[in-house]
Amino acid sequence: MFTELIREEEGQSTVEYMLLISVIVIALVAAAWVFVPTFEEGVKDLAGDVKKILSTGKIGKAGTPR
């Protein structure tokens, strides 16, 4: 009976770790879902800046016109 109790506790700790990992994964997915629009906007702004720099040859007011 005592050995069965020890085995049950080991299984219980495994389940607890799995539940903890699943909560962490859900939190990470929720955080990513919240920040994706902001990230996309930043990438689009960066792409526009790179396109402008490549077409004009200037970064801000520095550089030479093409």
Chimera marker file (.cmm) of the C-alpha trace (Angstrom):
<marker_set name="trace">
<marker id="1" x="0.000" y="0.000" z="0.000" r="1" g="1" b="0" radius="0.5"/>
<marker id="2" x="2.824" y="2.407" z="0.849" r="1" g="1" b="0" radius="0.5"/>
<marker id="3" x="4.558" y="1.781" z="-2.496" r="1" g="1" b="0" radius="0.5"/>
<marker id="4" x="1.323" y="2.527" z="-4.324" r="1" g="1" b="0" radius="0.5"/>
<marker id="5" x="1.075" y="5.865" z="-2.504" r="1" g="1" b="0" radius="0.5"/>
<marker id="6" x="4.597" y="6.797" z="-3.615" r="1" g="1" b="0" radius="0.5"/>
<marker id="7" x="3.800" y="5.927" z="-7.236" r="1" g="1" b="0" radius="0.5"/>
<marker id="8" x="0.617" y="7.998" z="-7.128" r="1" g="1" b="0" radius="0.5"/>
<marker id="9" x="2.524" y="11.031" z="-5.856" r="1" g="1" b="0" radius="0.5"/>
<marker id="10" x="5.057" y="10.737" z="-8.674" r="1" g="1" b="0" radius="0.5"/>
<marker id="11" x="2.250" y="10.654" z="-11.212" r="1" g="1" b="0" radius="0.5"/>
<marker id="12" x="0.596" y="13.578" z="-9.496" r="1" g="1" b="0" radius="0.5"/>
<marker id="13" x="3.740" y="15.706" z="-9.700" r="1" g="1" b="0" radius="0.5"/>
<marker id="14" x="4.032" y="14.916" z="-13.409" r="1" g="1" b="0" radius="0.5"/>
<marker id="15" x="0.474" y="16.080" z="-13.979" r="1" g="1" b="0" radius="0.5"/>
<marker id="16" x="1.148" y="19.233" z="-11.974" r="1" g="1" b="0" radius="0.5"/>
<marker id="17" x="4.179" y="20.029" z="-14.132" r="1" g="1" b="0" radius="0.5"/>
<marker id="18" x="2.160" y="19.431" z="-17.289" r="1" g="1" b="0" radius="0.5"/>
<marker id="19" x="-0.570" y="21.774" z="-16.051" r="1" g="1" b="0" radius="0.5"/>
<marker id="20" x="2.005" y="24.424" z="-15.164" r="1" g="1" b="0" radius="0.5"/>
<marker id="21" x="3.625" y="24.167" z="-18.598" r="1" g="1" b="0" radius="0.5"/>
<marker id="22" x="0.226" y="24.391" z="-20.308" r="1" g="1" b="0" radius="0.5"/>
<marker id="23" x="-0.639" y="27.557" z="-18.358" r="1" g="1" b="0" radius="0.5"/>
<marker id="24" x="2.705" y="29.105" z="-19.355" r="1" g="1" b="0" radius="0.5"/>
<marker id="25" x="2.133" y="28.206" z="-23.013" r="1" g="1" b="0" radius="0.5"/>
<marker id="26" x="-1.365" y="29.693" z="-22.938" r="1" g="1" b="0" radius="0.5"/>
<marker id="27" x="0.021" y="32.889" z="-21.393" r="1" g="1" b="0" radius="0.5"/>
<marker id="28" x="2.712" y="33.136" z="-24.092" r="1" g="1" b="0" radius="0.5"/>
<marker id="29" x="0.176" y="32.632" z="-26.877" r="1" g="1" b="0" radius="0.5"/>
<marker id="30" x="-2.126" y="35.257" z="-25.351" r="1" g="1" b="0" radius="0.5"/>
<marker id="31" x="0.749" y="37.743" z="-25.062" r="1" g="1" b="0" radius="0.5"/>
<marker id="32" x="1.771" y="37.094" z="-28.663" r="1" g="1" b="0" radius="0.5"/>
<marker id="33" x="-1.844" y="37.593" z="-29.779" r="1" g="1" b="0" radius="0.5"/>
<marker id="34" x="-1.902" y="40.983" z="-28.039" r="1" g="1" b="0" radius="0.5"/>
<marker id="35" x="1.415" y="42.212" z="-29.457" r="1" g="1" b="0" radius="0.5"/>
<marker id="36" x="1.158" y="40.910" z="-33.053" r="1" g="1" b="0" radius="0.5"/>
<marker id="37" x="-0.636" y="44.019" z="-34.418" r="1" g="1" b="0" radius="0.5"/>
<marker id="38" x="1.989" y="46.298" z="-32.870" r="1" g="1" b="0" radius="0.5"/>
<marker id="39" x="4.776" y="44.152" z="-34.286" r="1" g="1" b="0" radius="0.5"/>
<marker id="40" x="3.190" y="44.125" z="-37.748" r="1" g="1" b="0" radius="0.5"/>
<marker id="41" x="2.854" y="47.915" z="-37.694" r="1" g="1" b="0" radius="0.5"/>
<marker id="42" x="6.510" y="48.288" z="-36.738" r="1" g="1" b="0" radius="0.5"/>
<marker id="43" x="7.622" y="45.972" z="-39.533" r="1" g="1" b="0" radius="0.5"/>
<marker id="44" x="5.523" y="47.889" z="-42.069" r="1" g="1" b="0" radius="0.5"/>
<marker id="45" x="7.000" y="51.200" z="-40.890" r="1" g="1" b="0" radius="0.5"/>
<marker id="46" x="10.492" y="49.765" z="-41.154" r="1" g="1" b="0" radius="0.5"/>
<marker id="47" x="9.785" y="48.470" z="-44.659" r="1" g="1" b="0" radius="0.5"/>
<marker id="48" x="8.543" y="51.909" z="-45.707" r="1" g="1" b="0" radius="0.5"/>
<marker id="49" x="11.662" y="53.554" z="-44.289" r="1" g="1" b="0" radius="0.5"/>
<marker id="50" x="13.949" y="51.096" z="-46.090" r="1" g="1" b="0" radius="0.5"/>
<marker id="51" x="12.060" y="51.609" z="-49.349" r="1" g="1" b="0" radius="0.5"/>
<marker id="52" x="12.370" y="55.383" z="-48.991" r="1" g="1" b="0" radius="0.5"/>
<marker id="53" x="16.088" y="55.174" z="-48.169" r="1" g="1" b="0" radius="0.5"/>
<marker id="54" x="16.779" y="52.900" z="-51.138" r="1" g="1" b="0" radius="0.5"/>
<marker id="55" x="14.840" y="55.083" z="-53.571" r="1" g="1" b="0" radius="0.5"/>
<marker id="56" x="16.228" y="58.455" z="-52.438" r="1" g="1" b="0" radius="0.5"/>
<marker id="57" x="19.662" y="57.492" z="-51.136" r="1" g="1" b="0" radius="0.5"/>
<marker id="58" x="19.092" y="59.603" z="-48.039" r="1" g="1" b="0" radius="0.5"/>
<marker id="59" x="18.645" y="58.735" z="-44.411" r="1" g="1" b="0" radius="0.5"/>
<marker id="60" x="16.762" y="61.630" z="-42.916" r="1" g="1" b="0" radius="0.5"/>
<marker id="61" x="18.582" y="64.744" z="-44.163" r="1" g="1" b="0" radius="0.5"/>
<marker id="62" x="21.927" y="62.997" z="-44.683" r="1" g="1" b="0" radius="0.5"/>
<marker id="63" x="23.112" y="61.356" z="-47.884" r="1" g="1" b="0" radius="0.5"/>
<marker id="64" x="23.286" y="62.198" z="-51.546" r="1" g="1" b="0" radius="0.5"/>
<marker id="65" x="20.333" y="62.386" z="-53.909" r="1" g="1" b="0" radius="0.5"/>
<marker id="66" x="20.058" y="59.707" z="-56.574" r="1" g="1" b="0" radius="0.5"/>
<link id1="1" id2="2" r="1" g="1" b="0" radius="0.2"/>
<link id1="2" id2="3" r="1" g="1" b="0" radius="0.2"/>
<link id1="3" id2="4" r="1" g="1" b="0" radius="0.2"/>
<link id1="4" id2="5" r="1" g="1" b="0" radius="0.2"/>
<link id1="5" id2="6" r="1" g="1" b="0" radius="0.2"/>
<link id1="6" id2="7" r="1" g="1" b="0" radius="0.2"/>
<link id1="7" id2="8" r="1" g="1" b="0" radius="0.2"/>
<link id1="8" id2="9" r="1" g="1" b="0" radius="0.2"/>
<link id1="9" id2="10" r="1" g="1" b="0" radius="0.2"/>
<link id1="10" id2="11" r="1" g="1" b="0" radius="0.2"/>
<link id1="11" id2="12" r="1" g="1" b="0" radius="0.2"/>
<link id1="12" id2="13" r="1" g="1" b="0" radius="0.2"/>
<link id1="13" id2="14" r="1" g="1" b="0" radius="0.2"/>
<link id1="14" id2="15" r="1" g="1" b="0" radius="0.2"/>
<link id1="15" id2="16" r="1" g="1" b="0" radius="0.2"/>
<link id1="16" id2="17" r="1" g="1" b="0" radius="0.2"/>
<link id1="17" id2="18" r="1" g="1" b="0" radius="0.2"/>
<link id1="18" id2="19" r="1" g="1" b="0" radius="0.2"/>
<link id1="19" id2="20" r="1" g="1" b="0" radius="0.2"/>
<link id1="20" id2="21" r="1" g="1" b="0" radius="0.2"/>
<link id1="21" id2="22" r="1" g="1" b="0" radius="0.2"/>
<link id1="22" id2="23" r="1" g="1" b="0" radius="0.2"/>
<link id1="23" id2="24" r="1" g="1" b="0" radius="0.2"/>
<link id1="24" id2="25" r="1" g="1" b="0" radius="0.2"/>
<link id1="25" id2="26" r="1" g="1" b="0" radius="0.2"/>
<link id1="26" id2="27" r="1" g="1" b="0" radius="0.2"/>
<link id1="27" id2="28" r="1" g="1" b="0" radius="0.2"/>
<link id1="28" id2="29" r="1" g="1" b="0" radius="0.2"/>
<link id1="29" id2="30" r="1" g="1" b="0" radius="0.2"/>
<link id1="30" id2="31" r="1" g="1" b="0" radius="0.2"/>
<link id1="31" id2="32" r="1" g="1" b="0" radius="0.2"/>
<link id1="32" id2="33" r="1" g="1" b="0" radius="0.2"/>
<link id1="33" id2="34" r="1" g="1" b="0" radius="0.2"/>
<link id1="34" id2="35" r="1" g="1" b="0" radius="0.2"/>
<link id1="35" id2="36" r="1" g="1" b="0" radius="0.2"/>
<link id1="36" id2="37" r="1" g="1" b="0" radius="0.2"/>
<link id1="37" id2="38" r="1" g="1" b="0" radius="0.2"/>
<link id1="38" id2="39" r="1" g="1" b="0" radius="0.2"/>
<link id1="39" id2="40" r="1" g="1" b="0" radius="0.2"/>
<link id1="40" id2="41" r="1" g="1" b="0" radius="0.2"/>
<link id1="41" id2="42" r="1" g="1" b="0" radius="0.2"/>
<link id1="42" id2="43" r="1" g="1" b="0" radius="0.2"/>
<link id1="43" id2="44" r="1" g="1" b="0" radius="0.2"/>
<link id1="44" id2="45" r="1" g="1" b="0" radius="0.2"/>
<link id1="45" id2="46" r="1" g="1" b="0" radius="0.2"/>
<link id1="46" id2="47" r="1" g="1" b="0" radius="0.2"/>
<link id1="47" id2="48" r="1" g="1" b="0" radius="0.2"/>
<link id1="48" id2="49" r="1" g="1" b="0" radius="0.2"/>
<link id1="49" id2="50" r="1" g="1" b="0" radius="0.2"/>
<link id1="50" id2="51" r="1" g="1" b="0" radius="0.2"/>
<link id1="51" id2="52" r="1" g="1" b="0" radius="0.2"/>
<link id1="52" id2="53" r="1" g="1" b="0" radius="0.2"/>
<link id1="53" id2="54" r="1" g="1" b="0" radius="0.2"/>
<link id1="54" id2="55" r="1" g="1" b="0" radius="0.2"/>
<link id1="55" id2="56" r="1" g="1" b="0" radius="0.2"/>
<link id1="56" id2="57" r="1" g="1" b="0" radius="0.2"/>
<link id1="57" id2="58" r="1" g="1" b="0" radius="0.2"/>
<link id1="58" id2="59" r="1" g="1" b="0" radius="0.2"/>
<link id1="59" id2="60" r="1" g="1" b="0" radius="0.2"/>
<link id1="60" id2="61" r="1" g="1" b="0" radius="0.2"/>
<link id1="61" id2="62" r="1" g="1" b="0" radius="0.2"/>
<link id1="62" id2="63" r="1" g="1" b="0" radius="0.2"/>
<link id1="63" id2="64" r="1" g="1" b="0" radius="0.2"/>
<link id1="64" id2="65" r="1" g="1" b="0" radius="0.2"/>
<link id1="65" id2="66" r="1" g="1" b="0" radius="0.2"/>
</marker_set>
